[in-house]
């Protein structure tokens, strides 16, 4: 099995617009002036396109949007959205995600999506068996992406196009199974949108030594979808589920699913955030709420009205000492 990262989205707060050029040139390996840029006031969008092969014909090429960076300076805190698409990873073999994450972590950084691809480079899986497992998922599949709805097998002229796992609109994760035209082997793509799960995969991530990442990625895969024998599933005991031979060969060994509930409890037990940090974050949210509410009232004394209303509800008189308006 070959495992690769094939997409990454993140939001970064408090990053100055001047740092975007450094992000592009020093970490993405792209010069800022090579981006297509549009600006409107304090809002800026940057897009970069790579020239990639169109299908299996090497001489048939097209431009494909690969990087999107959006900067919003109109918010109370500068806000940057970064999106690295699959074509960026295909065309940037020297890119190091670990170094980029270290740079982004200097600011208020939050990963919002991570795409991980699993390639059957040893041709362990056959189309006949994969389609059978998905068509009869009640007997052969387990996992979070098949728990509520069975895999959707999509065909074109009776040929397998893809197998959809979950809904693309999911706020947690979803996936796709298909046969790559260039290798004629299966490829599983899982898109993770939950921050806790993304951080679980990227913890101690090292671009030159991916053993920990690969091990955790396999556990994530079998948590999302796992192919087991019908006989073992009929017993109704998850601990006794037995992987099919082809699937086990694809994974390389027996792999245990991730127990997210257990990890969440450990995270809460090991939390080291001080009471002061928690209070500061809550005060920031309250302050932002007061500011945004004042803007919506659009009156000459909006700030005073909002502060008086809050004071009446909590039994205190709030007085604005700063003479500068909120907006």
C-alpha positions in Angstrom: 0.0 0.0 0.0 1.2 3.5 -0.9 -0.2 6.3 1.3 -0.1 10.0 0.4 -1.6 13.3 1.4 -3.6 14.6 -1.4 -5.2 17.8 -0.1 -5.0 20.2 2.8 -7.2 23.1 4.0 -6.6 25.4 6.9 -7.6 28.8 8.4 -5.1 31.1 10.0 -6.0 34.1 12.2 -3.7 36.9 13.1 -1.4 36.3 10.1 -0.4 39.7 8.5 -0.9 40.0 4.8 2.9 40.5 4.4 3.5 36.9 5.6 1.5 35.5 2.7 4.4 36.1 0.3 6.7 34.2 2.7 4.3 31.3 2.8 4.2 31.1 -1.0 7.9 31.4 -1.7 9.5 29.8 1.3 7.1 26.9 2.0 4.9 26.3 -1.1 7.8 26.9 -3.5 5.8 29.3 -5.6 6.5 32.9 -6.4 3.7 35.4 -5.3 3.8 37.2 -8.6 2.9 34.0 -10.4 -0.5 33.9 -8.7 -3.7 35.2 -10.3 -4.8 37.9 -7.8 -8.0 39.8 -7.3 -8.4 42.5 -4.6 -11.4 44.4 -3.3 -10.7 46.7 -0.4 -9.1 44.7 2.3 -10.1 41.4 0.7 -7.6 39.5 -1.5 -7.8 36.2 -3.4 -4.8 34.4 -4.8 -5.0 31.4 -7.1 -2.3 29.3 -8.7 -2.7 26.8 -11.6 -0.4 24.0 -12.6 -0.4 22.6 -16.1 -1.3 18.9 -15.8 -2.0 16.0 -18.1 -5.6 15.7 -19.2 -6.5 12.1 -18.7 -4.0 9.4 -20.0 -2.8 11.4 -22.9 0.6 13.1 -22.0 0.4 15.6 -24.8 -3.1 16.7 -23.9 -2.6 19.1 -21.0 -4.7 21.7 -19.2 -4.4 24.3 -16.4 -5.8 23.1 -13.1 -6.4 25.2 -10.0 -4.0 23.9 -7.4 -3.7 26.6 -4.7 -6.2 29.0 -3.3 -5.3 31.7 -0.7 -7.9 34.2 0.6 -7.1 37.1 2.9 -9.8 39.0 4.7 -8.7 42.2 6.4 -12.2 43.4 7.1 -12.7 41.2 10.1 -11.7 42.2 13.7 -8.8 39.8 13.3 -7.0 39.2 10.0 -8.2 35.9 8.5 -6.4 33.7 5.9 -7.9 30.7 4.2 -5.4 28.2 2.6 -6.4 25.4 0.3 -3.9 23.0 -1.3 -5.6 20.7 -3.8 -4.5 17.3 -5.1 -2.8 18.7 -8.2 -0.5 20.8 -6.0 0.7 17.7 -4.2 1.1 15.9 -7.6 3.2 18.7 -9.0 5.2 19.6 -5.8 7.3 16.5 -4.9 9.7 18.6 -2.7 6.9 20.2 -0.7 7.1 19.6 3.1 3.8 19.8 4.9 5.5 19.5 8.3 7.6 22.6 7.7 4.5 24.5 6.5 2.5 23.5 9.6 5.3 24.7 11.9 5.2 28.1 10.1 1.4 28.3 10.3 1.4 27.3 14.0 3.1 30.6 14.9 -0.4 32.1 14.4 -3.9 31.0 15.3 -3.9 28.0 13.0 -6.7 25.5 12.5 -6.7 22.6 9.9 -10.2 22.2 8.4 -9.6 19.4 5.9 -7.0 16.7 5.2 -7.3 14.4 2.2 -5.4 11.0 2.5 -5.1 8.6 -0.4 -4.4 4.8 -0.2 -3.1 3.3 -3.4 -3.2 -0.5 -4.1 0.2 -0.4 -5.7 0.6 -4.2 -5.3 -2.7 -5.0 -6.9 -4.1 -6.9 -4.0 -7.8 -6.0 -4.6 -9.9 -7.2 -7.5 -12.9 -5.2 -8.9 -15.1 -8.2 -8.6 -14.6 -8.6 -4.9 -14.7 -4.9 -4.0 -18.0 -4.4 -5.9 -19.4 -7.5 -4.2 -18.4 -6.3 -0.8 -20.0 -2.9 -1.4 -23.1 -4.2 -3.1 -23.7 -6.5 -0.1 -22.3 -4.1 2.5 -24.7 -5.3 5.2 -22.8 -8.6 5.3 -19.3 -7.5 4.3 -18.7 -3.9 5.5 -18.2 -2.1 8.8 -17.1 1.4 9.6 -18.4 4.9 10.2 -18.9 5.7 6.5 -21.1 2.7 5.9 -23.0 2.6 9.2 -25.9 4.9 8.2 -25.9 4.5 4.4 -24.4 1.8 2.2 -21.7 2.5 -0.3 -23.0 4.0 -3.5 -21.6 2.1 -6.5 -21.7 4.5 -9.5 -21.3 3.0 -13.0 -20.9 4.4 -16.5 -22.0 2.1 -19.4 -21.9 -0.8 -16.8 -18.3 0.0 -16.0 -17.2 1.0 -12.5 -16.8 4.8 -12.2 -16.5 5.2 -8.5 -17.8 4.1 -5.1 -19.0 6.9 -2.9 -18.6 6.6 0.9 -20.8 8.9 2.9 -22.0 12.3 1.7 -19.7 15.0 0.3 -21.6 17.5 2.5 -20.6 15.7 5.7 -18.9 17.9 8.3 -16.8 15.0 9.6 -15.5 12.9 6.7 -16.4 11.1 3.5 -14.6 9.1 0.9 -14.3 7.7 -2.6 -13.1 4.4 -4.1 -12.1 4.2 -7.7 -9.7 2.6 -10.1 -6.9 4.9 -11.3 -6.7 5.0 -15.1 -2.9 5.3 -15.2 -2.2 2.3 -12.9 -5.5 0.4 -13.2 -5.3 -0.2 -9.4 -7.7 0.7 -6.7 -7.4 4.0 -4.8 -9.2 5.0 -1.6 -9.5 8.7 -0.8 -10.7 9.8 2.6 -11.4 13.4 3.3 -11.2 14.2 7.0 -12.9 17.5 8.1 -12.8 17.0 11.9 -10.0 19.0 13.5 -9.3 16.4 16.3 -9.0 13.6 13.8 -6.7 15.6 11.5 -4.5 16.5 14.4 -4.4 12.8 15.4 -3.0 12.0 12.0 -0.6 14.9 11.8 0.8 14.6 15.3 4.6 14.2 15.0 4.2 14.1 11.2 7.6 14.0 9.5 7.8 14.2 5.7 11.0 12.1 5.6 9.8 9.4 8.1 6.1 8.7 7.6 5.9 5.5 9.6 3.8 6.9 12.4 1.6 8.8 10.0 1.1 5.7 7.8 0.2 3.5 10.8 -2.4 6.0 12.0 -3.8 6.5 8.5 -4.4 2.8 8.2 -6.3 2.8 11.5 -8.3 5.7 10.2 -9.1 3.9 7.0 -10.5 0.7 8.7 -12.4 3.0 11.1 -14.2 4.5 8.1 -14.6 1.3 6.1 -13.5 -2.2 6.8 -14.2 -5.3 4.7 -14.9 -8.4 6.8 -16.1 -11.9 6.1 -19.8 -12.4 6.1 -19.5 -15.3 8.5 -17.7 -13.3 11.2 -20.1 -10.4 10.9 -23.2 -12.6 11.4 -21.9 -13.5 14.8 -22.6 -9.8 15.8 -19.4 -9.5 17.9 -17.2 -6.6 16.7 -14.1 -8.1 18.5 -14.4 -11.2 16.3 -14.8 -9.6 13.0 -12.3 -11.2 10.5 -10.9 -9.2 7.6 -11.2 -10.7 4.1 -7.9 -12.1 2.8 -7.5 -9.5 -0.1 -8.2 -6.6 2.3 -5.7 -7.8 4.9 -3.1 -8.2 2.1 -3.8 -4.7 1.0 -3.3 -3.3 4.5 -0.3 -5.4 5.1 -1.4 -6.8 8.4 -4.4 -6.9 10.8 -5.3 -3.3 11.7 -7.3 -2.1 14.6 -9.9 0.8 14.2 -9.4 4.0 16.1 -11.4 4.3 19.3 -12.3 8.0 19.0 -14.3 8.0 22.2 -11.4 6.8 24.2 -9.0 9.3 22.7 -11.4 12.2 23.4 -11.6 11.2 27.1 -7.8 11.1 27.3 -7.6 14.5 25.7 -10.0 15.9 28.3 -8.1 14.2 31.2 -4.8 15.6 30.0 -6.0 19.1 29.2 -3.5 21.7 30.5 -5.3 24.9 29.5 -5.4 27.2 32.5 -8.5 28.9 33.8 -7.1 32.2 32.7 -6.7 31.1 29.1 -10.3 29.8 29.1 -11.6 33.1 30.5 -9.6 35.2 28.0 -11.1 33.2 25.1 -14.6 33.7 26.4 -14.1 37.4 27.0 -12.8 37.7 23.4 -16.0 36.0 22.1 -18.2 38.3 24.2 -16.3 41.4 23.0 -16.7 40.3 19.3 -20.4 39.7 19.9 -20.9 43.2 21.4 -19.0 44.8 18.4 -21.0 42.9 15.8 -24.3 43.7 17.5 -23.4 47.4 17.6 -22.7 47.4 13.9 -26.1 45.8 13.2 -28.1 48.4 15.1 -26.7 51.2 12.9 -27.7 54.0 15.3 -25.8 56.9 16.6 -25.7 55.4 20.1 -25.6 51.7 19.2 -22.6 50.9 21.4 -24.2 52.5 24.5 -27.5 50.7 23.8 -25.8 47.3 23.6 -23.7 47.9 26.7 -26.8 49.1 28.7 -28.7 46.0 27.6 -25.9 43.7 28.7 -25.5 45.5 32.0 -29.3 45.3 32.7 -29.2 41.5 32.2 -26.2 40.8 34.4 -26.9 43.5 37.1 -23.9 45.7 36.4 -23.4 49.1 34.8 -21.0 48.9 31.8 -19.2 52.1 30.8 -17.2 52.4 27.6 -13.9 54.2 28.4 -12.3 54.0 25.0 -13.4 57.0 22.9 -12.7 55.2 19.6 -15.8 53.6 18.0 -15.9 49.9 17.4 -16.3 50.4 13.7 
